Amino acid sequence: MAVKNAEKLINYLAAAHDYVSAAKIEKQFNISRRTVFYRIDQANQLLAKLGMAGIQNERGVGYLLPEETVTAWQKRQQAQPGQNHPAVSPQKRLDAMIWSLLTRVQPQSINNLGDKLGVGRNTIIADFKRIETEYPRLQLTSTPKGHVLAGSEEAICRYVFRQLSQDNQGVIATGVDHLTFPAIDMDMAYQQLGKLEKGINARFTENAAQTIIRCLKFRIFRISLGHRVTNPDTNSEEIAAVTSGVIPEVEKLLARNGIQDTQELVFFTEIVLCSQVDVLNYVKDEFKRKMHHIAWAIMLRYDQIAGTKINDNAFMNALSIHLYSTYFRCRYRFTFEMPLLDAIHSKFPEMIKFVQIACRPLEIVVGSPIPTSEIALICLYFISVDDSTQTDVARFVSKSDNIQDYLNADVLLVCTSGISTSAILYATLHRQYPLINFSRSLGMANCKI
């Protein structure tokens, strides 16, 4: 027990990468000040036996594990097979905790999770609160034997899909890759995915291909534990109404891996439809025309707001193809995340507003607001045809513009004559066409072109 306590303290200091006060250690492990000093002494004795530099103490500041010791300690941890190691950041630790709850048959106690992750009870309790707040659909639940995730299988798979999309080398991706069952050969998995692509006449992006394969492996594992999808958001008839040949090909993929369940089939088809593609030809003509018209409307609305003149068939085709996946993700409530999207939000905030307003036609078809992550993805297409965005966005909406007004409008009004003329134009059109929702006029004089 003494060695384990020393290791927990070393793990905690290694993850901190900065000075930690005795008070924080006391609170972290729920121990007395006297025990803090005792454990520091134990930890230094263990480090000395391993030939590593001990914990440094800076009076009035706290305790620090030297960087060379952090590196040596982490290498030692990685060299010990079968051991669960602490995450290097709070988010990774949270992901590791959720992964542990998803892959263990028995409920997980606070002490058990603390031992696995190398942290104290208070940290685990705080992380539980984060899970409840940030991932409410997972439904973290306390039982007499420990904690479990009681959310629906669909909610759990959506979480996994999101994490895999966000980081294909993260905790969840690594966890799926190291699942001992099923033992899927990755070369064989890519061959199977290639058959699916050929069958539906599509080509997935590399990240999407990895996500689909890992989702398949995760589904096989969860089914082996007795967890199956029930009552997915849609049905095969609804999917078949807008796509051609997708369900039969997905059915073949699942059957090759021992899954023969109608609801699993429908749900995994949702995953396929929500995945990013470079090329596709599996949507029916009527739906294809509908999405092409929406892409055209988005482009025209963007031109109207930003003062651009986009006339590029390649752009239109690429945007149309992208909108298929966007539509399905919004329709089936799959959240797509990429680290790049945060950078787009921070670097191009004005363009985000432009695209959000321009996407009103898509929002109407979907029946709900378009998530900001999807707006940022669509932004990439407009960035690609706007030379000014290589350094910054040259156009921006005036600070006084009511963005919500434009988001809810069926028709955007743009007037260059001034405030009075704009007001007259709005009043006249609103009176003549009371059923049409016009925006307040966006005066181009207020936009820097």
C-alpha positions as CSV (number, residue, x, y, z in Angstrom):
1,M,0.0,0.0,0.0
2,A,2.9,2.4,0.8
3,V,4.4,1.9,-2.6
4,K,1.0,2.4,-4.3
5,N,0.5,5.7,-2.4
6,A,3.9,6.8,-3.4
7,E,3.2,6.0,-7.0
8,K,-0.1,7.9,-6.9
9,L,1.7,11.0,-5.7
10,I,4.4,10.7,-8.3
11,N,1.7,10.3,-11.0
12,Y,-0.1,13.3,-9.7
13,L,3.0,15.5,-9.8
14,A,4.1,14.1,-13.2
15,A,0.7,15.2,-14.7
16,A,0.9,18.7,-13.1
17,H,4.1,19.8,-14.7
18,D,4.3,22.7,-12.3
19,Y,4.6,23.4,-8.6
20,V,1.9,22.0,-6.4
21,S,1.3,23.2,-2.9
22,A,1.1,20.9,0.1
23,A,-2.5,22.1,0.6
24,K,-3.5,21.0,-2.9
25,I,-1.9,17.6,-2.3
26,E,-3.8,17.4,1.0
27,K,-7.1,18.1,-0.7
28,Q,-6.4,15.9,-3.7
29,F,-5.8,12.8,-1.7
30,N,-8.0,13.7,1.3
31,I,-5.2,13.2,3.7
32,S,-3.7,15.2,6.6
33,R,-0.7,17.6,6.2
34,R,1.5,15.2,8.2
35,T,0.6,12.4,5.8
36,V,1.5,14.6,2.8
37,F,5.0,15.0,4.1
38,Y,5.2,11.3,4.8
39,R,4.1,10.4,1.3
40,I,6.6,12.8,-0.2
41,D,9.3,11.0,1.7
42,Q,8.0,7.7,0.5
43,A,8.0,8.9,-3.1
44,N,11.5,10.2,-2.8
45,Q,12.7,6.9,-1.5
46,L,11.1,5.1,-4.4
47,L,12.6,7.5,-6.9
48,A,16.0,7.1,-5.4
49,K,15.8,3.3,-5.7
50,L,15.0,3.8,-9.4
51,G,17.9,6.2,-9.9
52,M,15.7,9.2,-10.5
53,A,15.9,12.7,-9.1
54,G,13.6,13.3,-6.2
55,I,10.7,15.8,-5.7
56,Q,11.9,19.4,-5.5
57,N,10.6,21.7,-2.7
58,E,10.4,25.5,-3.2
59,R,9.5,27.2,0.1
60,G,6.3,29.2,-0.2
61,V,5.6,27.8,-3.7
62,G,5.2,24.0,-3.5
63,Y,6.5,20.7,-4.8
64,L,7.7,19.9,-8.3
65,L,8.8,16.7,-10.1
66,P,11.9,17.5,-12.2
67,E,11.2,17.2,-16.0
68,E,13.9,14.5,-16.4
69,T,12.2,12.5,-13.7
70,V,8.8,13.0,-15.4
71,T,10.2,11.6,-18.6
72,A,11.9,8.7,-17.0
73,W,8.9,7.8,-14.9
74,Q,6.5,7.9,-17.8
75,K,8.9,5.6,-19.8
76,R,8.9,3.2,-16.9
77,Q,5.1,3.2,-16.7
78,Q,4.8,2.5,-20.4
79,A,7.3,-0.4,-20.2
80,Q,5.1,-2.2,-17.7
81,P,2.6,-4.3,-19.7
82,G,-1.0,-4.5,-18.6
83,Q,-0.9,-1.5,-16.4
84,N,-3.3,1.4,-16.7
85,H,-1.4,4.7,-16.8
86,P,-2.6,8.1,-15.8
87,A,-3.6,10.6,-18.5
88,V,-1.4,13.5,-19.1
89,S,-4.2,16.1,-19.1
90,P,-7.6,16.4,-17.4
91,Q,-9.5,15.8,-20.7
92,K,-7.5,12.7,-21.5
93,R,-8.0,11.5,-18.0
94,L,-11.8,12.1,-18.4
95,D,-11.7,10.1,-21.7
96,A,-9.8,7.3,-20.0
97,M,-12.4,7.2,-17.2
98,I,-15.3,7.0,-19.6
99,W,-13.5,4.4,-21.7
100,S,-13.0,2.3,-18.5
101,L,-16.7,2.5,-17.7
102,L,-17.6,1.5,-21.3
103,T,-15.3,-1.5,-21.4
104,R,-15.7,-3.1,-18.0
105,V,-18.4,-5.6,-17.2
106,Q,-18.6,-4.7,-13.5
107,P,-19.5,-1.2,-12.1
108,Q,-16.4,0.8,-11.3
109,S,-15.8,2.2,-7.8
110,I,-14.1,5.5,-7.1
111,N,-11.1,3.7,-5.5
112,N,-10.8,1.4,-8.4
113,L,-10.8,4.2,-11.0
114,G,-8.4,6.2,-8.8
115,D,-5.9,3.3,-8.8
116,K,-6.2,2.8,-12.5
117,L,-5.7,6.5,-13.3
118,G,-3.2,7.3,-10.5
119,V,-5.3,10.0,-8.9
120,G,-7.2,10.5,-5.7
121,R,-10.8,10.3,-4.7
122,N,-11.5,14.0,-5.0
123,T,-10.2,14.0,-8.6
124,I,-12.4,11.1,-9.6
125,I,-15.5,12.8,-7.9
126,A,-14.7,16.0,-9.7
127,D,-14.4,14.1,-13.0
128,F,-17.8,12.5,-12.3
129,K,-19.3,15.9,-12.1
130,R,-17.7,16.9,-15.4
131,I,-19.2,13.8,-17.1
132,E,-22.6,14.6,-15.7
133,T,-22.4,18.2,-17.0
134,E,-20.6,17.7,-20.3
135,Y,-22.0,14.3,-21.3
136,P,-25.5,14.1,-19.8
137,R,-26.6,11.5,-22.4
138,L,-24.1,9.0,-21.1
139,Q,-26.1,9.0,-17.8
140,L,-23.4,8.4,-15.2
141,T,-25.2,6.4,-12.5
142,S,-24.2,5.4,-9.0
143,T,-25.1,1.8,-7.9
144,P,-24.3,0.0,-4.6
145,K,-21.4,-1.7,-6.4
146,G,-20.0,1.3,-8.2
147,H,-20.6,3.6,-11.1
148,V,-21.9,2.7,-14.6
149,L,-22.9,4.6,-17.7
150,A,-26.7,3.9,-18.1
151,G,-27.2,5.9,-21.3
152,S,-28.7,4.3,-24.4
153,E,-26.4,2.5,-26.7
154,E,-27.0,5.1,-29.4
155,A,-25.9,7.9,-27.0
156,I,-22.7,5.9,-26.1
157,C,-21.9,5.3,-29.8
158,R,-22.5,8.9,-30.7
159,Y,-19.9,9.9,-28.0
160,V,-17.4,7.4,-29.4
161,F,-18.1,8.7,-33.0
162,R,-17.4,12.3,-31.9
163,Q,-14.2,11.4,-30.0
164,L,-12.9,9.4,-33.0
165,S,-13.7,12.2,-35.4
166,Q,-12.0,14.7,-33.1
167,D,-8.8,12.8,-32.6
168,N,-7.8,9.6,-34.5
169,Q,-4.9,9.1,-32.1
170,G,-6.7,10.0,-28.8
171,V,-7.6,7.9,-25.8
172,I,-10.8,6.5,-27.4
173,A,-9.1,5.6,-30.7
174,T,-6.2,4.0,-28.9
175,G,-8.6,2.1,-26.6
176,V,-10.5,0.7,-29.6
177,D,-7.3,-0.3,-31.3
178,H,-6.2,-2.2,-28.2
179,L,-9.4,-4.1,-27.7
180,T,-8.5,-7.8,-27.5
181,F,-11.9,-8.7,-28.9
182,P,-12.7,-8.6,-31.7
183,A,-9.3,-9.3,-33.2
184,I,-9.9,-7.5,-36.5
185,D,-7.0,-7.4,-38.9
186,M,-6.7,-3.8,-40.1
187,D,-5.7,-4.7,-43.6
188,M,-8.7,-7.0,-43.9
189,A,-10.9,-4.2,-42.4
190,Y,-9.8,-1.7,-45.0
191,Q,-10.5,-4.3,-47.7
192,Q,-14.0,-4.7,-46.3
193,L,-14.5,-1.0,-46.3
194,G,-13.2,-0.9,-49.9
195,K,-16.0,-3.3,-50.9
196,L,-18.5,-1.0,-49.2
197,E,-17.2,2.0,-51.0
198,K,-17.4,0.1,-54.3
199,G,-20.9,-1.1,-53.5
200,I,-22.3,2.4,-52.8
201,N,-20.0,4.2,-55.3
202,A,-18.4,6.5,-52.7
203,R,-15.0,7.3,-51.3
204,F,-14.5,8.2,-47.7
205,T,-11.9,10.5,-46.4
206,E,-9.0,8.8,-44.6
207,N,-10.2,10.0,-41.1
208,A,-13.7,8.9,-41.9
209,A,-12.5,5.5,-43.0
210,Q,-10.6,5.0,-39.7
211,T,-13.7,6.2,-37.8
212,I,-16.0,3.7,-39.6
213,I,-13.6,0.8,-39.0
214,R,-13.2,1.6,-35.3
215,C,-16.9,2.1,-34.8
216,L,-17.5,-1.4,-36.3
217,K,-14.9,-2.9,-33.9
218,F,-16.5,-1.0,-31.0
219,R,-20.0,-2.3,-32.0
220,I,-18.8,-5.9,-32.1
221,F,-17.2,-5.5,-28.7
222,R,-20.3,-3.9,-27.1
223,I,-22.6,-6.6,-28.6
224,S,-20.3,-9.2,-27.1
225,L,-21.1,-7.6,-23.7
226,G,-24.8,-7.8,-24.4
227,H,-25.4,-4.1,-25.3
228,R,-27.4,-3.7,-28.5
229,V,-28.9,-0.7,-30.3
230,T,-32.6,-0.3,-29.8
231,N,-35.0,2.2,-31.4
232,P,-32.7,4.2,-33.6
233,D,-33.8,7.6,-34.8
234,T,-34.8,6.5,-38.2
235,N,-35.8,3.3,-40.1
236,S,-34.7,1.5,-43.2
237,E,-37.6,2.9,-45.2
238,E,-36.7,6.5,-44.4
239,I,-33.1,5.9,-45.4
240,A,-34.1,4.1,-48.6
241,A,-36.3,7.1,-49.6
242,V,-33.2,9.3,-50.1
243,T,-30.4,6.8,-50.8
244,S,-29.9,4.0,-53.2
245,G,-28.2,0.7,-52.3
246,V,-26.6,1.8,-49.0
247,I,-28.5,-0.4,-46.6
248,P,-27.8,-3.7,-48.6
249,E,-24.1,-2.9,-48.7
250,V,-23.9,-2.0,-45.1
251,E,-25.8,-5.2,-44.3
252,K,-23.1,-7.2,-46.1
253,L,-20.4,-5.4,-44.2
254,L,-22.0,-6.2,-40.8
255,A,-22.8,-9.8,-41.8
256,R,-19.1,-10.4,-42.6
257,N,-18.4,-9.5,-39.0
258,G,-21.2,-11.6,-37.4
259,I,-23.8,-8.8,-36.9
260,Q,-27.2,-9.7,-38.2
261,D,-29.6,-7.3,-36.4
262,T,-32.1,-4.9,-38.1
263,Q,-31.7,-2.1,-35.6
264,E,-27.9,-2.4,-35.5
265,L,-28.0,-2.3,-39.4
266,V,-30.1,0.9,-39.4
267,F,-27.9,2.6,-36.8
268,F,-24.6,1.7,-38.5
269,T,-26.0,2.9,-41.8
270,E,-26.5,6.3,-40.0
271,I,-22.8,6.2,-39.1
272,V,-21.9,5.6,-42.7
273,L,-24.1,8.4,-44.0
274,C,-22.7,10.8,-41.4
275,S,-19.1,10.1,-42.4
276,Q,-17.2,12.6,-44.6
277,V,-16.8,11.6,-48.3
278,D,-14.7,12.9,-51.2
279,V,-16.9,11.2,-53.8
280,L,-20.4,9.8,-53.5
281,N,-23.2,8.7,-55.8
282,Y,-25.6,6.9,-53.5
283,V,-28.3,9.6,-53.0
284,K,-31.4,9.5,-55.2
285,D,-31.9,12.1,-57.9
286,E,-34.7,14.0,-56.2
287,F,-32.7,14.4,-53.0
288,K,-29.6,15.3,-55.0
289,R,-31.4,18.1,-56.8
290,K,-32.8,19.3,-53.5
291,M,-29.4,19.6,-51.9
292,H,-27.9,21.2,-55.0
293,H,-30.6,23.9,-54.8
294,I,-29.8,24.4,-51.1
295,A,-26.0,24.7,-51.9
296,W,-26.9,27.2,-54.6
297,A,-29.0,29.2,-52.2
298,I,-26.3,29.2,-49.6
299,M,-23.8,30.5,-52.1
300,L,-26.1,33.3,-53.3
301,R,-26.9,34.4,-49.7
302,Y,-23.2,34.4,-48.9
303,D,-22.5,36.5,-52.0
304,Q,-25.2,38.9,-51.0
305,I,-23.9,39.4,-47.5
306,A,-20.1,39.3,-48.2
307,G,-20.2,41.2,-51.5
308,T,-18.4,38.3,-53.3
309,K,-19.2,36.8,-56.6
310,I,-18.5,33.1,-56.5
311,N,-18.9,31.4,-59.9
312,D,-17.2,28.1,-59.7
313,N,-18.7,24.8,-60.7
314,A,-16.1,22.8,-58.8
315,F,-17.0,24.8,-55.6
316,M,-20.7,24.1,-56.1
317,N,-20.2,20.4,-56.6
318,A,-17.8,20.1,-53.6
319,L,-20.2,22.1,-51.4
320,S,-23.2,20.0,-52.5
321,I,-21.4,16.7,-51.7
322,H,-20.4,18.0,-48.3
323,L,-24.0,19.0,-47.5
324,Y,-25.1,15.4,-47.8
325,S,-23.0,14.4,-44.7
326,T,-24.0,17.6,-42.9
327,Y,-27.7,16.9,-43.5
328,F,-27.4,13.4,-42.2
329,R,-25.4,14.4,-39.1
330,C,-27.9,17.0,-38.2
331,R,-30.8,14.7,-39.0
332,Y,-29.4,11.8,-36.9
333,R,-27.8,14.0,-34.2
334,F,-24.2,12.9,-34.7
335,T,-21.7,15.5,-33.5
336,F,-18.6,16.0,-35.7
337,E,-15.5,17.6,-34.2
338,M,-12.1,18.5,-35.5
339,P,-9.3,20.5,-33.8
340,L,-9.1,22.6,-37.0
341,L,-12.6,23.9,-36.4
342,D,-11.6,25.8,-33.2
343,A,-8.9,27.6,-35.2
344,I,-11.5,28.6,-37.8
345,H,-13.8,30.0,-35.2
346,S,-11.0,32.1,-33.6
347,K,-9.3,33.3,-36.9
348,F,-12.5,33.9,-39.0
349,P,-15.2,35.0,-36.7
350,E,-16.8,37.3,-39.2
351,M,-16.9,34.6,-41.9
352,I,-18.5,32.3,-39.4
353,K,-21.3,34.8,-39.1
354,F,-21.7,35.1,-42.9
355,V,-21.9,31.4,-43.4
356,Q,-24.3,30.9,-40.4
357,I,-26.7,33.4,-42.0
358,A,-26.2,31.9,-45.5
359,C,-27.1,28.4,-44.2
360,R,-30.6,29.4,-43.3
361,P,-32.1,27.3,-46.3
362,L,-30.3,24.2,-44.9
363,E,-31.5,24.9,-41.4
364,I,-35.1,24.9,-42.7
365,V,-34.7,21.5,-44.3
366,V,-33.0,20.0,-41.3
367,G,-35.6,21.5,-39.0
368,S,-33.1,22.7,-36.3
369,P,-30.2,25.1,-36.0
370,I,-27.0,24.0,-37.7
371,P,-24.3,23.3,-35.0
372,T,-21.4,25.7,-35.0
373,S,-18.9,22.8,-35.8
374,E,-20.8,22.2,-39.0
375,I,-20.8,25.9,-39.8
376,A,-17.0,26.0,-39.4
377,L,-16.7,23.0,-41.7
378,I,-18.8,24.7,-44.4
379,C,-16.6,27.8,-43.8
380,L,-13.7,25.9,-45.2
381,Y,-15.3,25.9,-48.7
382,F,-15.7,29.7,-48.7
383,I,-12.2,30.2,-47.4
384,S,-10.9,28.2,-50.3
385,V,-12.4,30.6,-52.9
386,D,-11.8,33.9,-51.0
387,D,-8.2,35.1,-51.4
388,S,-8.5,37.6,-48.7
389,T,-9.0,34.9,-46.1
390,Q,-5.4,33.7,-46.5
391,T,-4.4,36.3,-43.9
392,D,-7.7,37.6,-42.5
393,V,-11.3,38.2,-43.3
394,A,-11.6,41.6,-45.0
395,R,-15.4,41.8,-44.7
396,F,-17.3,41.9,-41.5
397,V,-20.9,42.5,-40.3
398,S,-21.4,45.8,-38.4
399,K,-21.4,45.5,-34.7
400,S,-24.9,46.9,-34.6
401,D,-26.3,44.2,-37.0
402,N,-28.8,41.9,-35.5
403,I,-27.4,38.5,-36.5
404,Q,-30.4,36.6,-35.1
405,D,-32.6,38.6,-37.4
406,Y,-30.7,37.5,-40.5
407,L,-30.6,33.9,-39.3
408,N,-34.4,33.7,-39.1
409,A,-35.0,35.5,-42.3
410,D,-36.4,33.9,-45.5
411,V,-35.1,36.8,-47.6
412,L,-32.1,39.0,-47.0
413,L,-32.5,42.7,-47.8
414,V,-29.4,44.6,-48.9
415,C,-29.6,48.4,-49.5
416,T,-26.8,50.8,-50.3
417,S,-28.8,54.0,-50.1
418,G,-28.9,54.6,-46.4
419,I,-30.9,54.0,-43.3
420,S,-34.1,55.8,-44.3
421,T,-34.4,54.1,-47.7
422,S,-33.7,50.7,-46.0
423,A,-36.5,51.3,-43.5
424,I,-39.0,52.2,-46.3
425,L,-37.9,49.2,-48.4
426,Y,-38.4,46.8,-45.4
427,A,-41.9,48.3,-44.5
428,T,-43.1,48.2,-48.1
429,L,-42.1,44.6,-48.7
430,H,-43.3,43.5,-45.3
431,R,-46.7,45.0,-46.0
432,Q,-47.1,43.6,-49.5
433,Y,-45.8,40.1,-48.5
434,P,-46.8,39.5,-44.9
435,L,-46.2,35.8,-45.0
436,I,-42.5,36.2,-46.0
437,N,-39.9,36.8,-43.3
438,F,-37.7,39.6,-44.5
439,S,-34.5,40.6,-42.6
440,R,-33.8,44.1,-41.6
441,S,-31.7,45.6,-44.4
442,L,-28.0,44.9,-44.3
443,G,-26.6,48.2,-45.6
444,M,-23.5,47.5,-47.7
445,A,-22.2,50.9,-46.7
446,N,-21.7,49.3,-43.2
447,C,-19.6,46.5,-44.6
448,K,-15.9,47.0,-45.3
449,I,-15.3,45.4,-48.7
